Amino acid sequence: MGANIGTTALLFSKIVGKNGKVFAFDPVTYDIICTNVQENKVKNIEVIPKGISNKADRIEIEISDFCLDSSAAGREYTENYYTHKRMIDVISLDGFAEDMELDRIDFIKIDIEGLEELAIKGAMKIINKYRPKWSISSYHIDFNNEPQHDKLVKLLKESGYTIEEIKGFHIYAW
């Protein structure tokens, strides 16, 4: 989630091999990711032009002039940084997994600029059923204009995960 231009998705594509599948979610840079997937002749990445939250919805996202940086968290300190706004569709991971009839999910990478907590809350069925490992960029400020890191650690520990953290910046959970 938060595939940006798709470089991490391309790396994961090599790791999972021809029998694996990578889903790359990004509502802003969808065309760039699709181009990178096509140019690299990758067949096991599916690009999804939606954001991730705790439920299916349509929300406003703010986009910087650089177009590679965006956030739907609506943080106070970014009002002069994000200069463009548009509406996007968001879905929950649980809903996506059900719709796709996935029979396993091994790993989730998430870097979605402040909506990580909502995304995890929208993946509780996945957590209970598949127990995926997580790699989470946790340095963002959330929709309440509060740091996310400690909230995410607490949420994952409450879900039974073992945590390794780079304090205030990144969380690995298994």
C-alpha angles and dihedrals in degrees: 000000000000092000092175105182095347103252094129091045089054090051091048089049090061092045096052093042129202093317094053132076132217123199112202114197122195127136096193108042098035094127092050093051092048090051092049091049091049095044090051091047092232117167103180100064121090113194115214116197094210138094125236126239137140094283143011110278145130113252140170119259126195118220129197123227087257090063090212092084122064141146139191093194094094094220118189097227094057100061093109095038102054104058102171131057133193139162119256137181118246128191136185121250089233091055092046093050091050094047092049092043090227115188096196142016117189107172139017125195115193132186107148104147102253105337095088093108093053091046092054091047088053090054101057094116089051091049092051095043106036106016095213122194115246137214109189132183098217105174095095128110111239135224089278090056090248130124111265104205101088092040091053093047090051093047093050094045089051086054090056100258127147108230135210113183142188091214112254095353117058141011130202114192132185 
